[in-house]
Amino acid sequence: MAEFIYFFISNGYLLGATFIVCLFILDFMKSRKNGSLFPPGPRGLPFLGNILQVDYRNPTATFNQVRKEFGDVFSLQYFWKKMVVVNGFEVVKEVLINKSEDSADRPRFPIYETVGYTGDTKGIVLAQYGKSWKEQRRFAMTTLRNFGMGKKSLEERVTEEAQFLCSAFKSQKDQFDPILLINNASSNVICSLAFGERFEYNDGKFKRLLLLYNASLKAKSGLLGQILEEIPFLTHIPWLIDRVMKPQYELIAFLKEMILEHEKTWDPNYARDFIDAYLAEMEKVKEDGSSSFNEKNLFLTTYDLFIAGSESTSTTLRWAVLFMLLYPDVQSQVQQEIDKVIGRERKPMMGDVLQMPYTNAVIHEIQRYADIAPLALPHMTCRDMEIKGYHIPKGTTIIPNLSSVLKDHEVWEKPLQFYPKHFLDENGKFVKREAFIPFSAGRRVCLGEQLARMEFFLFFTTFLQQLTFEIPNDQPRPREDPIFALGLIPRPYNIHVVTRV
């Protein structure tokens, strides 16, 4: 018996050692598979690759360090998955614009597959480049335009919401954190388009949902979220996936409830909002078995619009208020221009932007310097492509480092400072810069860019027409460095508002 146990143990160790050696060999072969023309990158750990070498609280800092050693095009390995990071204006332009179709695909997102993003039904943002994506994006753009995007009707709706927000600010006593009020106001614009209604700022359920969304961003951007993305079978472990996705489940339940209510009351002859329009489109193509318009894509596309339309404007406005606290001289100059062009009584209009070069420059600099989507969303190559002499095989994940463009030392005079003159010429006229791509570029450019620009201008000018933002007397100067949660968001801060009489 003793001899049998000894034989089993000794052979068990041998089998284990053999297994580990085989894994090392496989890992080595995998790392050499792409050949010498594949972009270089830092050496990773066996099996793990570089996943533990990235600071997920500030991934762009890690990428900037790697870029210094390996140049504007380098590779990283997460477990056995290779990805390519592209940096600097010229390279990012080549990938996203000059070769936009080659890089227009999306990789898999296993954690999102747990909530329905599977097969050809992936909405718009996470969908693979193909027929379904083109149908959904084209429909969303057309429908948003029909409901006022870029038109006077929506402009009036945004201006009205900006007035509500200013009134809410004025009603606050002494000092307060503006995050919830800003989140609610910016979300109300897309809610009016998607759901046909806005929510009161004191709606407890809606405030809860916005907080849950922020929590979900934070959870998905951490190390555990990345591990689940790279080892998909782990997403089948309920307690593990819940740690990343639990805040999102309540958001999903809210949207499904809104869609269910619409299905009970919609009129095929009259579309109140995006959901109604989508239901009408589903009815129109119900006999077409190849159509991508179905219940699942209705939910996912509405979810995409809600999230994208809420978060980008909200985060940018929070940065705008913070920068006005930190740079009161800039705030004062914007207010002087508002007083000169608009005055104190008339409501701002989009047409005013043509007469307000300094305000327009400040708005663009807020977007550039805040850099709210530093890494955009990952792209994937649809076919083999070449970047700066490197061979990138079909199916390779590409990460566009937008931060390296918005803060490119070869493009901007003071890339790491808040400097509105980046967008002014020597005569004080507004100048748009080619490297200004906060909404990404190419085939996957943000479909709500036009709406976001309108919202930001009207909210910002309404703010500074009526209010002056100050740091509360008993508060230290707010910190300017951001928190990374899939994007860059400001650290919590309090404000004190003074009404401009």
N, C-alpha and C positions, 0 to 999 in steps of 0.2 A: 504493500500500500504506500509506504514512504517513497519507494522508488517511482511509483506511478505519479505521485504528487510532484516529486522533483522533476520528472520528465515533462509533465504538463507545464509547470512554471517556467522551466528553462526554455522550452519550445515556445511558450507564450511570449516570453521576452523576445525571442528570436523573431517570431511573427510580427510583434509590435515594432521592433527595430526595422524589419524589412518594409513594413507598411510606411513608416515614417520616411525611410530612404526613398521609397517610390514617390511619396508626396513631394519631397524635395526635388527629385528629378523632374516630376511633372510640372512643378512650379517653375523650375529653371527653363524647361522647354517652352512653357507658356509665355514666359517673359521674353523669350527670343523669337517668338512666333512672328511678330510684326516686322522683323528684319531691321537692318541698319538704317533704312530710310525713314523709319518711324521717329517722331520727335523724341529727343532724350528727356530724362527726368531723374529726380533723386532716387537712389536705391532704397527700396522698401524692405520690410520684414518678410520672411517667407510666409506665404498664405495670406497675410494681412495686407501686404503692400504698404501704401503710404497713409492708410486711413488714420493711424494713431499719430501721424506727424502733422496733421492739419488742426489748427486751432479753430474749433467750431464756434467759438465766441467772437472770432475775428478772422474768417478764412482769407479775406483779401490781404491781410498782413502776411500770412503764410505764402500766398501766391506771389506777393511782391518780393519776398526773400528768394523764392525759387527762381523767379524771373531774373534776378541779378546774376544767378549762376548759369542758367540754361537759355536765357533769351526770351523773345516774345512768343515763341511757340514751344511749349514743353508738355510732357505727359505725366500723368499720375496713375497709380494703380490702386484700386480699392478691391481687396481680395484678388480675384483674377480678372477683374474688369478694368480695361485700359480706358482712359479718357484723356482728351487733349484740351489744354487751357490756352486760349489765344488772348494776347495782350497788346495794348497800344493801338492808337487810332488807325494806322495804316493796315495792320493785320486784321483787326476786327472788321474794318470796312471791307476788306477783301472777302472775308468769310460770310458776313451777314448781308452784304449788298451786292458785291460783284459776283459772288457765287451763292446767291441767296437760295436757289432751288436745291443745289447740292447739299446744303446744310439745313434744310427746312424741316427735317423729321424730328420726332421726339423719342427719347428712350422710354423704356418701361418705368413705371412708378408703382412698384408692388404694394406700398402701403395704401395708395389710392385705389388699387384694385379691390381692396377689402370693403370699399364703400360704393362699388359699382362701375369704376372706370375699367372696363374690360372689352376685349375684341374691338369692333369698330364703333362702339358706343362709348366715347370718351369726351363728349362735349366739344369744346373748341381748344381750350388752353393746353390740355395734355394729349389731344388726339394726334395720331400719326398723320403724316403728310399724305393726303390722298383724297378720294372722292368725298368721304364723309366730312372730313375737316373743311374742304372747300365749300360744300353745301351749307354746313352750319355757320361758317364764318360769313359767307355771302348773305345768308338770311338774316343773321344778327345785325350786320352793317345796314342792310336795307331797312330792317324794322326800326332800328334806332333812329335812322334818318326820318322815317315816316312819323315817328313820335316826337320829332323836334330837334334831334341832334344837329347843331349848326344853324338852327332856325330861331326866330324871335320868340316863339312860344316857349321853348325850353329855356331860353335866356331869361325870360320873365320868371319862370319857375325857380331857377337857380338864384336870381336876385331876391325873390321872396324868401327863400330859405336862408339866405345870407342875412336878411333883416331879422328873421326869427332868432338866428344865432347871436346877432349883436344884442338883441333885447335880452336874451338869456344871460349873456355876459354882464350886461348892465345891472341885472337883478341880483348878481352875486354880491355877497357882503365881503368887504375887505379883500382877502386873497383866496384863490382857489386853483385847483388843477383843471385845465381846460380839456383834458383828453376825452372825457365822455361826451361833453357837449359837441366837440368837433366831430367825433366819430358819428354821433347821431345825425348831425346836420349833413355831413357828406354822404352818409348812407341813405338819407331820405331822398336825395336826388335820384340815385339809381333805383331806389324802391318805388318811386313814382313812375319810372319807366317800366320796371319789371312787374310790379304788383298793382300799379294804379293807385297807390296811396302812400302817404307819409305817416310817420309815427311821432307822437308827442315826446318831448325830451324827458318827461318823467315816466315814460312807459318802462316799468321795471323789467318786464320780460325782454324787451328789445335791448335795454342796457346790458342785461345779463348775456345776451347772445353776442354782443360786440366784445365784451370782456372774454367770452369763451373763444372767440375768433383769435384775439391776440394771444391767448394761452395756447391755442393750437399751433399758431405760427412758431412760437417759442419751442414747443415740444418737437415739432417736425424738423427744426433746424439743428437739433442737438446730435450728439454722437449716436445715441440709440436709434434715432430716425434714420441716420445714414447706414447703420448696420442692417436694419430691417430692409432698407432698399436694396442692399447688396446681397443679402442672404434671404431670398423671398420665403423659404419654407418656415422661417421664424415668425412670419406674419400669421401663421395658423395657430400660434400659441396665444389664446385669448388674453391672459393677463399681461402679456408682453405688448401686444398691439394696442391694448387699451391704454397703456401708459403714454402712447404717442397720439392716439386717435380719439380718446374719450371726449375731449372738449368739442370735437367736430361732430360727434353723433347728435348732439342737441341742435346744432346749427342745421344739420341735415333734416332732422325732424321738423324744425320750423318751416323750412322751405317746402317740404312735402305737404305740410298742412296748408300752406298758401296755395299750392298747385291744386290740391284736392278741393278747396273752396271754389277755385276758378272753374274747375270741371263741372261743378254742380250748377253754376250760374252763368256760364259764358253763352254769348249769342253769336252764332256763326256769321251774322250779318253786321256785327259791330265789335270791333276790337278795342277794348279799354286800355290794353297794355301789352307788353311783350308776351306774357303767358297766353293771353287770348289769341294773339296773332299766331303763336306757335300751334295752338290747338286747331286753329283754322287750317294751317298748312298741313297738319297731320290728317285732317279730314279730307283735304284735297288730294293727297297722294296715298290714301289708305289702300288702294288697289295695286300700287306699285311695290312689289316685294323687294326691290333693290334700294328703295328710299331709306335714308338715314333718319327720317323724321319719325320718331317713336316716343313712347312714354319715358324711356330711360334717358334718351338724349334731351328731352324736354327738361327733366330735372337737372341733368349735368350742365346743360348750357345756361339755364337760369342760375344755377349755383356759380358758374364761372363769372357771369355778369355781375352778380351780387358781390362776390368777393373782390374781383378786380375793380369794380366801380366804387366800392366802399374804401378799400384800404389805401390805394395810391393817393387819392385826394386827401384823405384824412391825415395820413402820415406827412404829406408835403405841407399841409396847413399847420400842423403842429411844429414842424421845423420853421415855417415862416414866422410864427409867433415867437418862437425861441430866438431867432436871429434878430427880430425887432427889439427884444429885450436886451440882447447882447450888443447890438449896434444901434443905439438910439439916434445917432447922427443920420444913418441911412433912413430910419423911420421918419425922422423929421423932414428929410428931403422928399421922400415919397408923399408925405402929407402936403407939402408945399405944392407939388405938382398936381395932386388931386384937387386942392383948393383952386388952383389956377384954371384947370381944364374942366372939372366937373362942378366945383363949388361944394357947398355944404348941404344943399337942399335936394338937388336932382339925384336920382339913383344912377349908379354907374351903368354903362352899356359897353358891349364888346367893341363898338365902333370907337370908343374913347382910346383904345390901346394905341391907335395910330398917332395920336397926339401926345402920348405919354412915354417917351423913350426911356427916361430914367426908371420909371415904375416897371416897364417891360424888362429892362435890363436886370433890375433887382429880382423880379420873378424868375427869370431864366437862371440867374446866379444861385438863387435858393435851390432850384432843382438840380443844378450842376453840383453845388457844394454839398447838399444833403445826400445826394447819391443813394436814393432809397432802395434801388434794386441793383446792387453792385455786381451781381453775377447773373442777372436776368434769370431765365429758366434754361436748363440744359437743352442743347440741340443735339441732333444725331444726323450723321451723313446718310443721304439717300443712295449715294453711289460713291465709288472711289473718287477721291479728290486730292489735289496737291495744294499745300500751303507753304509758301516760302521754301520750296524745294523738298519738303517732307511729304511722304506718301501717307495719306489718311484713308484706311480701308472703309468700305461701306459698313454701316452699323456701328461706327465709333461715336461715342458720346463727346460732344464739344461743349466746353464751358466758355462763353464769351465774358471776359472780365471787363464789364462796362466801366467799372471804377477806374481802370487803367486808362480809359479813354477820356472820361470826364475830368481826370486829374493827371493827364499826360503832360509831362514837363516840356515836351517838344511842341505842344500846341498852346498851352495856357501860360500867361505871364506869371501868375501867382497861383498855381494849381492847388496848393494846400491852404489857401487863405480865402475868406469870404471877400470877394472883390468884384462888385457890380460892373466896374469898368471893362471887364472881359467882354461885355456886350455893347460897348459904346465906342464910336470912333473919336477922332480928335476934335470933331465939331459937336460932340454930344448926341449924335444920332445913333439910333439902335442898329446893331449889326448882329445878324444871326450867324453863329459859327457852325461849320460843317461837323465838328466833333461833338456837338451838343446832341446826344442820343440817350436821354434818360428813359425813353420809352422803348429802347432797343431799336432795331432797324430791320429792313428786309421783309421777307414773307411773314415772319412772326412778329412784326411790330405790333404793339398794343392796339387792339381794335377800338379802344375807348380813348385814344389820345386826344382827339378833337374835343370830346366831352370834358376830359380832365383839364385841358387848357382853358376852356370856357369857365369851368367851375373855379379854378384857381384864381384867375384874373378877377372874376366878379366877387368871390369871397374876400380876397385880399384887399381890393380897393374899397369894398364896403366896410371892412374892419377899420382901415386907417382913415376913412372919411369920418367915421363916427367915434373912434376910440384911439387912445394912446395906451400902449402896453408898457408896464413898468415892473421892475423887480420889487417885490414886497420889501418893506424896510427891514424886517427882521430876518430876511433870507439871504444866504450867500449867493454869489454869482452862479447861475446854473452852469452845469458842465456841458461842454460842446461835443464831447466824444459820444458816439452812438452805442446802442445795444444792437447786436445782430440777432434777428429772428426771421430768417429767410430774406429779410431786407434790413435796412438800417433805420432804426426808430430812435427818437430822442429819449433820453432818460427822463423820468418824471420831474416836473418842475411846477412851481406855483406862479401865478401872475396876479398883478393888481391892475385894474383897468380904470382909466380916467376918461370920462365922457367929454368929447370935444363939443363945446357949446357953439 
